[in-house]
Amino acid sequence: MIDKVEGYDLIGDVHGCGATLAALLEKLGYHQQGGIYRHPRRKAIFLGDLIDRGPRIRLAVSIVRSMVEAGEAFIVMGNHEINALAYSRRCPPGLGCEWLREHTPRHNRVIQETLEQYRDHPAEWEDTLAWFMEIPLLLELDGMRVVHACWDAPLINQFLSHYPDARIDEAFLDDSVIPDSFAYQVLERLTRGTHIPLPEGVKIHSGDGFTRRTFRAHFWAQTPRTYGDVIFQPDNLPDDLEERPLSEREQARLSYYGPSEPPLFIGHYWCEGVPALPTPNIACVDYSAVKYGRLVAYRWDGEQVLSADKFVWVRVPRDEQTRPRPWEIDLD
């Protein structure tokens, strides 16, 4: 255990790139002691989405879980952990579904790599799912905030009034499949962010082989007026849609995190290129590790104004990238 923490290393979506995670931890000065990666003066904070897509999912989960349980790291829940929990849990009577996350072709494909890698380790998978239930949705720690996708203060305050440790329970998970329920709103906003539907008939054909009918919107534009003011994803909008005005209803869907708020760290948005800051108090550390990108960390030492010089990363080698997918799957 670390007696005095001098800083935190915020690490983005790993998505099964377990060997690359080990390389990044070594680069950050963490070394294995007793089978656990430790740093003499720092702790790691993982932004969720440990699973799915990559070739070494069990390794990634093992590295992170051992650090968290030894007090060497923290973690927040990602949407892929939520997906796995819901995919693996049957609906309670009366909800009219078989599974909380239905086993559709789309959902099967998203979790396929994870289930294949745990196929011969069913007890380990069940234990991993139980551990996922212990992961909080957010952290406020030493003057900073951490959430997988979006910090929505009113929603978070309401959530914490009922769940002060920021951990959900099985009843909350069950309720989350009911559209517009409080549980649904919390998990959607905090782990998936805001999605703006594209106009009827318009699709985005992503570089990863997926087709999408929505785009991901960020939450730090104070007075956004157009789609281009809020889009936050590597895929461009087709035609001149960036100039399309946001409707009042679309504007009402958006959260806002102002420049005077504490530093906030997020993942989720599969950025590309050299890591950069969207605002002086927000850092995204998801740089598409499993999608021929970088596994990124931000080394935070208490500064209230963040600096792009504090990013550290390793490139993901070819054998840790997702397999090519020649077909397309519709993803909302």
Residue pairs with C-beta under 8 A, 6 or more apart in sequence:
1 70
1 71
1 72
2 38
2 39
2 40
2 41
2 42
2 43
2 71
2 72
4 41
5 41
5 42
5 43
5 142
6 41
6 42
6 301
7 41
7 42
7 299
7 300
7 301
7 302
8 42
8 43
8 44
8 45
8 141
8 142
8 144
8 299
8 300
9 28
9 39
9 42
9 43
9 44
9 45
9 297
9 298
9 299
9 300
9 312
10 44
10 45
10 47
10 146
10 265
10 283
10 285
10 297
10 298
10 300
11 21
11 24
11 44
11 45
11 46
11 47
11 285
11 295
11 296
11 297
12 47
12 267
12 284
12 285
12 286
12 287
12 289
12 295
12 296
12 297
13 47
13 48
13 49
13 78
13 267
13 268
13 270
13 285
13 286
13 289
13 290
14 20
14 21
14 46
14 49
14 50
14 54
14 60
14 64
14 289
14 295
15 49
15 50
15 51
15 52
15 53
15 54
15 60
15 80
15 289
15 290
15 322
16 50
16 51
16 52
16 53
16 54
16 55
16 56
16 57
16 60
16 113
16 114
16 117
16 290
17 54
17 55
17 56
17 60
17 289
17 290
17 295
17 316
17 320
18 54
18 56
18 57
18 58
18 59
18 60
18 62
18 63
18 320
19 56
19 59
19 317
19 320
20 289
20 295
20 314
20 316
20 317
20 320
21 59
21 60
21 63
21 64
21 295
22 37
22 59
22 63
23 314
24 295
24 297
24 312
24 313
24 314
25 37
25 44
25 63
27 312
27 314
28 39
28 42
28 44
28 297
28 299
28 312
29 39
29 40
29 42
30 37
30 38
30 39
30 42
30 44
30 72
31 37
31 38
31 39
32 38
35 66
36 66
36 67
36 70
36 72
37 44
37 63
37 66
37 67
37 72
38 67
38 70
38 72
39 72
42 299
43 72
43 73
43 74
44 67
44 72
44 73
44 74
44 297
45 73
45 74
45 75
45 76
45 139
45 141
45 146
45 265
46 64
46 68
46 73
46 74
46 75
46 76
47 75
47 76
47 78
47 146
47 148
47 265
47 266
47 267
47 268
47 285
47 286
48 75
48 76
48 77
48 78
48 79
48 80
48 81
48 135
48 148
48 191
48 267
48 268
49 78
49 79
49 80
49 81
49 148
49 267
49 268
49 286
50 57
50 60
50 61
50 64
50 78
50 80
50 81
51 57
51 60
51 61
51 80
51 81
51 84
51 111
51 114
52 80
52 83
52 84
52 110
52 111
52 113
52 114
53 113
53 290
53 322
54 60
54 113
54 289
54 290
54 320
54 321
54 322
55 113
55 319
55 320
56 117
56 320
57 113
57 114
57 117
57 118
58 117
58 118
58 121
58 124
61 128
64 73
64 75
65 128
65 131
67 73
68 74
68 75
74 139
74 141
74 146
75 135
75 136
76 135
76 136
76 137
76 138
76 139
76 146
76 147
76 148
77 132
77 135
77 136
77 137
77 148
77 168
77 190
77 191
78 148
78 191
78 267
78 268
79 148
79 149
79 187
79 191
79 192
79 268
80 110
81 132
81 135
82 173
82 176
82 187
82 191
83 101
83 107
83 110
83 111
84 111
84 114
84 129
84 132
85 100
85 129
85 132
85 133
85 173
86 99
86 100
86 101
86 173
86 176
86 177
87 99
87 100
87 101
87 103
87 107
87 111
88 99
88 129
89 99
89 100
89 170
89 173
89 174
90 98
90 99
90 100
91 97
91 98
91 99
91 100
91 174
91 177
92 174
95 174
95 177
95 178
97 177
100 173
100 174
100 176
100 177
101 107
101 177
105 329
106 329
106 330
106 331
109 329
115 125
118 124
118 125
118 128
133 167
133 168
133 169
133 170
133 173
134 167
135 167
136 165
136 166
136 167
137 147
137 148
137 159
137 166
137 167
137 168
137 186
137 187
137 190
137 191
138 145
138 146
138 147
138 151
138 156
138 166
138 190
139 145
139 146
139 147
139 166
140 146
140 262
142 302
143 262
143 263
143 302
143 304
144 262
144 263
144 264
144 265
144 300
145 151
145 261
145 262
145 263
145 264
145 265
146 264
146 265
146 266
147 156
147 190
147 264
147 265
147 266
148 190
148 191
148 266
148 267
148 268
149 189
149 190
149 191
149 192
149 193
149 266
149 267
149 268
149 269
150 189
150 190
150 192
150 193
150 194
150 219
150 255
150 266
151 190
151 219
151 255
151 257
151 261
151 264
151 266
152 189
152 190
152 219
152 255
153 255
153 257
155 185
155 186
155 189
155 190
156 190
158 182
159 166
159 182
159 186
160 166
163 169
163 172
168 183
168 187
172 183
173 183
174 183
175 181
175 182
175 183
175 184
176 183
176 184
176 186
176 187
177 184
178 184
189 255
191 268
192 268
193 216
193 217
193 218
193 219
193 268
193 269
194 216
194 217
194 219
194 253
194 254
194 255
195 214
195 215
195 216
195 217
195 332
196 214
196 215
196 217
196 227
196 230
196 246
196 250
196 253
197 213
197 214
198 204
198 212
198 213
198 214
198 215
198 237
198 241
199 241
199 244
202 213
202 238
202 241
203 211
203 212
203 213
204 211
204 212
204 213
204 215
204 235
204 237
204 238
205 211
205 328
206 212
206 235
207 234
207 235
207 291
208 291
208 322
208 325
209 324
209 325
209 326
209 327
209 328
209 329
210 328
210 329
210 330
210 331
211 328
211 329
211 330
211 331
212 235
212 330
212 331
212 332
213 330
213 332
214 332
215 227
215 231
215 233
215 235
215 237
216 231
216 232
216 233
216 269
217 230
217 231
217 232
217 253
217 254
218 230
218 231
218 232
218 269
218 278
219 254
219 255
219 256
219 257
220 256
220 257
220 258
220 278
220 279
220 282
221 229
221 230
221 254
221 256
222 256
222 258
224 230
224 246
224 251
224 254
225 245
225 246
226 242
226 243
226 244
226 245
226 246
227 237
227 241
227 242
227 243
227 244
227 246
228 237
228 242
228 243
229 246
230 246
230 254
231 237
231 242
232 269
232 278
233 269
233 270
234 270
234 271
234 272
234 288
236 242
257 264
257 281
257 282
259 279
259 280
259 281
261 281
262 281
262 304
263 281
263 282
263 283
263 300
263 303
263 304
263 306
264 281
264 282
264 283
265 282
265 283
265 284
265 285
265 298
265 300
266 282
266 283
266 284
266 285
266 286
267 284
267 285
267 286
268 284
268 286
269 284
269 286
270 286
270 287
270 288
270 291
270 293
271 284
271 286
271 287
271 288
272 287
272 288
272 293
273 287
275 285
275 287
275 294
275 296
275 298
275 308
275 311
275 313
276 308
277 283
277 306
277 307
277 308
278 284
280 305
280 306
281 304
281 305
281 306
282 306
283 298
283 306
283 311
285 296
285 297
285 298
285 311
286 296
287 293
287 294
287 295
287 296
287 313
288 294
289 295
289 296
289 316
289 320
290 316
290 320
290 321
290 322
291 321
291 322
292 316
292 321
293 315
293 316
294 313
294 314
294 315
294 316
295 313
295 314
295 316
296 311
296 312
296 313
297 311
297 312
297 313
298 306
298 310
298 311
298 312
299 310
299 311
299 312
300 306
300 310
301 310
303 310
